């Protein structure tokens, strides 16, 4: 209790001294040191200092105030709108992947159902054509065989036009690429707290490129199944040329340049060698195989309906004297051959093989463009990190990083293309 009373007395004494100090200052007398806090209270927390002039006027001392730096966002910096746009793109990519997956399974079912249905029509008609000459109801069997063979011919022509196995392969590849894009956009959202407009534009370009490469509609808008020239499938946007820089830090052909951003002269030579091998061997191989498979598919697509149509015409002459015997045999043979050709084309999924070759060629074309984009950048600091890029290329080609060093010698102009025996890609 005594301690509390002593504390109260000290508090009252301090307050009285402060009041007397303030009063002294108002009457013009010299205030004591205890009156210093009074000025701070009156000035609202801003310290004052006596002026050197004789009238003892006061001036504000604001040197101790630290100005607050207000950061004005640049027009290209990200904001809530960019975040929402990227989220919308990620949701759209997930939705597209689901749609392509469903449609791909549906078109794969089309291939199996139409294959078995068409073969059943052709083989049943062949059996009827064989039994018709000796059957009492020859007219009915002859008419039934002709109708079934005509139906098989029309069905084969329609199926060969749309190539369900190729459609299914398109949708399977599109599903994989849309899911890959969704993962990339989600990673951008997680790793980049403030995405820029450039990030949004890049994602939109990828969406449009994928939509153009693998359209959802069947008719119209379907990809050409029998193109005149086989080109690699392109599902990525074209690289935009960056603004040129004043000082070039590219190594070029200099063998003793210092390293920068993970790039060395040896790594550049290595990438040039890989680029040369990819262009002359890997991509060329798959486009050549694609052209070969396309020619085979064209022949089968024409032969199937032609054989079924010929058998349908021959069935109409069954029972017509001497010609009737030959007509029955032609109808049977034509129907059986039509079923065999149809099985080779759609059971063997020749259209799917053609699309697979085009996609493989496009895969290697994409690697080439990525290498060209990095080597074409004059400033190594603006490129992707050299060691990271080398690892990515090695993974895409199915090789180790040390295996890529063998391509360094192939970058030399003295190394002939005919001397390149190995392929760059080992993945497929």
Secondary structure as UniProt FT lines:
FT   HELIX           2..27
FT   HELIX           33..35
FT   HELIX           36..42
FT   TURN            43..45
FT   STRAND          48..50
FT   TURN            54..55
FT   STRAND          58..60
FT   TURN            63..64
FT   TURN            75..76
FT   HELIX           80..132
FT   TURN            133..134
FT   TURN            136..137
FT   HELIX           138..162
FT   HELIX           164..191
FT   TURN            193..194
FT   HELIX           197..213
FT   TURN            219..221
FT   TURN            252..253
FT   TURN            255..256
FT   TURN            261..262
FT   HELIX           265..277
FT   HELIX           278..282
FT   HELIX           283..315
FT   TURN            316..319
FT   HELIX           321..342
FT   HELIX           343..347
FT   TURN            348..349
FT   HELIX           350..375
FT   HELIX           380..382
FT   HELIX           386..397
FT   HELIX           402..411
FT   TURN            413..414
FT   HELIX           417..419
//
